[in-house]
Amino acid sequence: MKQLGLPTSFLLLGISLVFIILGYTLLEIKLEALLCITAVAISFVAIWLGHSFQDIIDEIVQKFAQALPSLMIVMCVGGVIGVWMSSGTIPYLITIGLKIINPQYIVVIAFIVTSIVATCTGTSWGSAGTIGVALMGVAHGLDANLAAVAGAIVGGAYFGDKISPLSGSSNFAAIVNNLDLYEHIKHLSKTTIPAYLISVVIYFIIGMNNSTTAGNIDSAQQTVDQIHQLYHTHWILAVPIFIVLAGALMKKPVIPVLLFATAISIAISYFTQGIGIIENLNVWVSGFSVSVLPGQPQDVPETIRSLLERGGVASMMPLILVILCAFSFAGPLSLTQALDTIINYFTRIVKSAAGLIFSTIAACVALIAATGNNNIACLLPSELFRKAFENNGLHRKNISRTVEDSATVIEPLIPWTAAGVFMAATLGVPTLDYALWAVQCYAGLIIAGFYAVTGLCIAKTDDHQNKGELIND
């Protein structure tokens, strides 16, 4: 079996990423096509190295099989959004938000509310797919900057995904680095909390510079009136939201909780809105349309239709297609071992604390961009760099924090990752449009780089601490 050398590995990875990025941003080629073309090219390299076509297929299938539970959750989230529109759950939350939220500070409010929900539930996708969708509805009604609100929602969702003890990514990073979960979260908070405060300040300043106009207020009131004309609103419509939150806090399996919330929503829709079970099952699959409401309203404004007509399992199929194409790219790339060769090179030459941290950051970003898989982007750098950290007197919690700062929260900013596609599809704003506004997602990475250069908040091992070396932890 042949092996790629270091220069060839750099060349293969570099050309692949440049082709995808330039094709997507400058030439506006569909992401699926770019991933498939790149997959074919890399497959020829893998075959030249001695792998068979069946090896490539097996690698792709294995990656897709590992992601299948997450994809089932994605489909359930799409179905839930549809029936929550049918039952009136999300429209009811939108009316509440339009009544109590100051239009001037919608961005900072969206960030704080989403971060609280995400911290309580430990799920970024679930938070964006529930409270995030409602907040985007409020933003529509207030005629707010949708990209800014979506970025704030994504940032708040991933704040919780990092800092919550219920978060799968935090637990994963702690486990692979053999750390106590709360020790990991405590160290992680030293980049995450400052990033949170910076985000709040930026969003607050944005709000101060945005004046509330009579048009905003009139638009919001018109949206409330139109929703009340379409739905019978009652506090019971919020019950499915509490079911999902309670299930997350009790650490119940996500899919059964979402399916139970779906069943309750269908019952609520039947008794409060008069929409039949068959119609609701079709909504769960195909998404909500105002035509299913009793009386089949014909004069619903287009702005209200665009606000309400969404969801359904089918709405998540483009996401699954992108993920399948991404795995078709990641499978043969994994067989070439180009990423392993590059990362192994850095582990041999980098010795300083700053060099190790920046190398880990670079490896995580490259892996998340190349594979679209957060677990791989956390696992491989942890395995490859951990020994180098310890040999240089650096505690393991430095690398567990770094992989979260540079993999977990960067994923939703890359358009072809599962998180990037999910957030764009769920919130209705393209990834590159909201990315700049998701301050939480990249501010922590900047702070991590600052710590690496200055030596602040870099934990040393007990042996080095006992020798009297400076420790900022």
N, C-alpha and C positions, 0 to 999 in steps of 0.2 A: 504494500500500500504506500503510495507516494504521500509526501507531506509538503505543505506550502511553507516557504521561507518567510521571514519577517517582512522584507520589502513587498513581496507578492501579497501577503496578508493585508498589509496596509493599503496596497493598491486596490485589491478586490473590494474591501469594505468601503474605502473612500469613494471609488467610482460608483458603487451601488447607492450609497446615501446621497451623493451629489446628483445622480441621475433622478432619484425619486424626488428630492427636494426641489430641484430646478424644474423638473417636468410638472410638478404639482403647482408650484407658485408662479412660475413665469409663463409656461406654455399652457397651463390650466388643463392638463391631461387628467383624466379620471384616475384616482388613486389605485383602483383595482387593476387597471391596465398596466400602470407603472410597476406595481408589485408583481404581477404575473410575468411581465417582460424580464424583470430583474431575476425572478425565480428561475426562468428558463436559462438565462445566461449562467447563473451560478450552478445550476444543475449540470451543465456541460463541464464546468470546472470539477464538480464532485465526481462525475463519471471519469474524467481524465485522471483523477487521483486514484481511481480503482473501485469506486462504489458503483453498485448496480442501480438501475432505474427502480427496482423494487425496494432497495435500501432508502431511496429518496421518498418514495410513497409511504413506507413504513414510518419514517421520521415525521412526515407531515401528519399522518394519521395519529401518531402518538401525541403530538403536540395538541392536535384538535381534541383528542379524547380527554386530555388533562384539563382543557378549558371548558368542556361540555357542561359541568355543573354551573359555572358562571354564566354560560350562554342561556341555560334554562332559567336562571334568575332574570336575565335581561328580557327574555320573552315574557315572563310573568309580570315584570314591571310594565312593559308595554301594554299588556292586557289590563292591568290594574288602572293605568292612566285612562284607558278607554272607558271602563265601567264607572270610574270615579267621575268622569264627565257626564255619563249617562245618569248616575244617581244624583248628581248635583253637588257631590262632595267638594270638588275643586272649585266650581263656580261659587259655592257658598263661602269658601275660604277667600276667594278673590274679592267678594263683596265686603267681607270683614276688613280685609287689608286696605281696600280703597277708602273705607270709612275712617280708619284709625291711623293710617300711615301718612306722614307728611311727605308730599311729593318731592320736596327739596332734598330729603335725606333717604330716599328709597334705596340708594346704593349701599350706604353704610348699614341700614336696617336689614337689607337682604343678606349682607355678609354676616352680621351678628346672629340673626335668627337661624340661618343655615348652619353656622358653626355650633350653635347650641344643640340643634337637633342631631347633627352629625356626631357630636361628642357624646350625646346620650345614647345613640344607637350604634356608633362605631362603623357606619357604612356611608361612604361618599356617594355611591350610586343610588342607594335607597333614599338618601336625603335630597339629592338633586331631582330624583324622579317623583318625589312626593311634594315636600314643602317648596322645592325649587321651582317646580312647574306652576304651583300656585303663585309664587312671588313673581314669576315671569308674566303671569296673567295680570297681576297688579301693575307691573311695569307697563304692559300694553295699555291698560286702562288709564294710566297716568301720562301716557305719551312720553315715557322716560327713555333714556339711552339704553337700548336693549343689550348692546354689547357690554356696557359697563355693569349692568345688573347681572348678566350671565357670568361675567368674570368674577364678580363678588360672590355669587352663589357657588361657583366652582372652587374658589379659594376657601370659602367657609366650609364647604363639604370636605375638602382635603385637610383642613385644619383638624377636624374631628377624626378623620381617617388616620392621622398621625398620632394624635395625643390621647385618644380614647383607649381605655383598657379593653374595650370590646372590639377594637379594630383588628381585622385579620392581618393587615400589613404590619402593624406594630408587634403583634404576637409572633408573626413569621420572622421578622428581623431579630427579635430577642431570642427566639429558639435557635436559629441557625448560628448565632454567635454565642450560644450558651450563657445567656444573661437572664437575670431576674427581670420580669416584665416591667415592674415599677422602677427599677434602677435604670432600665433603658428609657422609659418615658421621662424620668426626671432629667436625664442627660439630654434627651431630645428636646425638652422644653426650652433649653438655653438657646436654641436657634428658632424654635417654633413660636414661642411667646413674643420675643422681639419682633418677629415678622408679622405677628398678629397685630401688635400695637402700631407698627408702621402702616399696615393696611387700614386700620381704623382711622388713623390720622389723615391718610391720603383720601379716603372716601369721605371723611367729614369735611375736608377742605373742598373737595369737589362739590359737596352739597351746599357749602356756604357760597360758592361762586355760581350756583344754579338758582336762579330766582323762580319762585312759584308764581305762575301766572293764572289768570282767571280761566284761560283755556284749559290748563291742566285740571283744575277743579271741575269745570263744566264737563270735560271729557270723562273724568272719573265718575261723576254723578250719572251721566248718560249710560255708561257701562253698567252701573249698579241697577238703574231702572230697567235696562234691557234684559239683564239676567233675571230680575224679578218677574218680568213678563214671561220668560221662558220656563222658569222653574218655580216649584213650591219649596221655599227655603225654611229650614227648621234645624235646630241644634243637633238633631239625630243624624243629620248628614255628615257630621264630623266623626261619628263613631268608627268608621273604617280606619281613619288616621290613627286614632288611639289604639286600635287593635295592632296595627303595624308597629307603632312605637313600643307598646307593651311587649310584643313578641320579641323585639330586638333587645329590650332591657332584660328580659328573662332568658336570653340566649337560646331561643327556640330556633329550629331550622328555618331558614328564610323562605324556601319555596312553599312549605305547608302554611306558613303564616300569610303569605301573599295570596295563596289560593283561598284560604279561609276569609281573608278580607274581601276578595273578589266575590265570594258567595254572599257575604253580608251586604255588599254594595248592590248586587243584583236584586236581593230582597228589598232593600231600601228603595231602589229605583222603581220596583214594581208597585210598592205601596204608596210612595210619595209622589212619583212622577207619572205613574200609570204606564210605564214602558214594560212590555211583556218579556218573559224569560227568554223566548227564542230570539227576540230582537237584541237583548242584552248579550246573549252568547255570540251573536254575529258581531256586535260591537267589540267584544273581547278579542275577537280574531281580527276584524278589519278596521277597527277604530270607530270613534263616535262621529255622528253626523246629526245636525239639528233636525233633519227630516224624520228621525225616529221619535221625536217628541210628539205628544198627542196634539192633533190639530194640524200637524205638518206645516209649521209656519213658513211662509214664502217670502216675507218681507224683512228677514233678518239681515241687518247690515253686514257687509263683507268683513268689517273689522271684528265683529262678534264671531262670525263663522271662523275666521282665522285664529281667534283666541280659543274657541271651544272644540273645533273639529280636529282632534288629534288622538293619539294613543292607538292601541290595538297591537296584537302580536306581530301583525304584518308590518307595522312601522319599524320594527327592529330587524327585519330581514336584511336591509342594506348594511347594518352593522355586522351581522353574521357573515355576510359576503366579504366585507373588508377583512374580517378576522381570518376567514378561510384563505383569502389571498395572502394575508400577512404570514400565515403559517406556511403557505406554499413557498414563500420567500425565506422564512426563517429555517425551514427544514433542511434544504440543501446547504444553506450557509453554515448551519451547525455541523454538518458532515465534513465540511472543508476544514474545520477547526481553526479558521482564520482568527476568530475572536480570542480563542484560547492562546494562540501563539502571541498575539499582541499583548494580552494581559500578562502572560508569563514573562515577557520581555521587561515590562515595567516593574514587576515584582523583584527582578534581579538587579536593576540599576538604581531604583529609587530607595533612598535611605532616610532622608530627613522627614520630620513630622509633616511639614507643609507639602513636601513632594508626595508622600504617601496619601495624604488627604486629597490633593488635587488629582492624583492618579486614580484614586477610587471614584472621585466625581466623574472624571472623564470616562472611566470604564462603565459606570452605571448609565450615563447619558447615552453612550454608544450602544450599549446593550438594549436599553429601552427603545432606542430609535430603530435598532436592527431587528429586534425580536418582538417588540410590542408587548412583552410579558414582564410584568412588574416582579413576579417571583424570581424569574431567572436573573433579572437585573439586580436583585438584592442578594441572591444566593451565590452566584459565581464570584463577584468581587469579594464577598465575605470569605469564601473558601480560599481564594487565591492570595488575598492581601492580609488575612488575619495574622498569620505567622510573622510577616514582616512588621506589622504593628507591634506585636508582642516582643519581637527581638530588639526593637528600638525603644522599649520601655513605655509603650503606649497601651493604655487599657483597651480591652475589646469593645467597650461601649462607645469609643470614638468611631470605630468603623460601623457599628450598628446605627449610630446617629447619621453618619455620612451617607450610607446607602438609602436611608429614608429621605434625607434632604435632597438627594440627587436622582432618585428613581421613583419613589412613590408619588411625589407631588409634581414631578416633571411630566409624567405620563399623560395627563389630560391636556397638556399644551402641544402635544405632537399629533397632527391631524390623522395619521394612519394607525395609531394605537387604538386598542379597544376603548379605553377611557376617553380619548379624544373624539372618537366617532360617537360614542354613547352620549357624552355631554352635548355635542353639537345637535344630535338628533332629538334629544330629550328637551333641551332648552330652546331649540329653534334658532340658534346663532352659530355660524361657522366657527370652527376651532381657532383659526388665525384671527378672527375678529375679536373674540373674547380673551385671547391669550394675554395680551398686554395688560388687561384689567384684572387678571387673576394674580394680584400682587403677592398674596400669601404663598403662591406656588413657586415663585422664584426669589422672593426676598430672603427666605430661609437659606437658600443656596448661597446667596451673596454673603450673608452673615457667616455661614460655615467657612467660606473662603477667607473672610476677614480674620476669623479665629485661627485659621491655619497659618496665616502670615504673621500674626501678632503673638501666637501662643496662648491666647486667652481661652479659658474654658476647654483646655485640652487635658484630659485626665491621664495621669501616669499610673503605671502599675505599682503595687505596694512596695516592691523591692526598690524601685527608683525613688519613691516617696520617702522611704526610710533612710535613704542615703542623703536626704536633705535637699533633693532637687525641687525646684519650684513647681507647684501644682496649682492650677487655677480651676478647681472643681469643687 
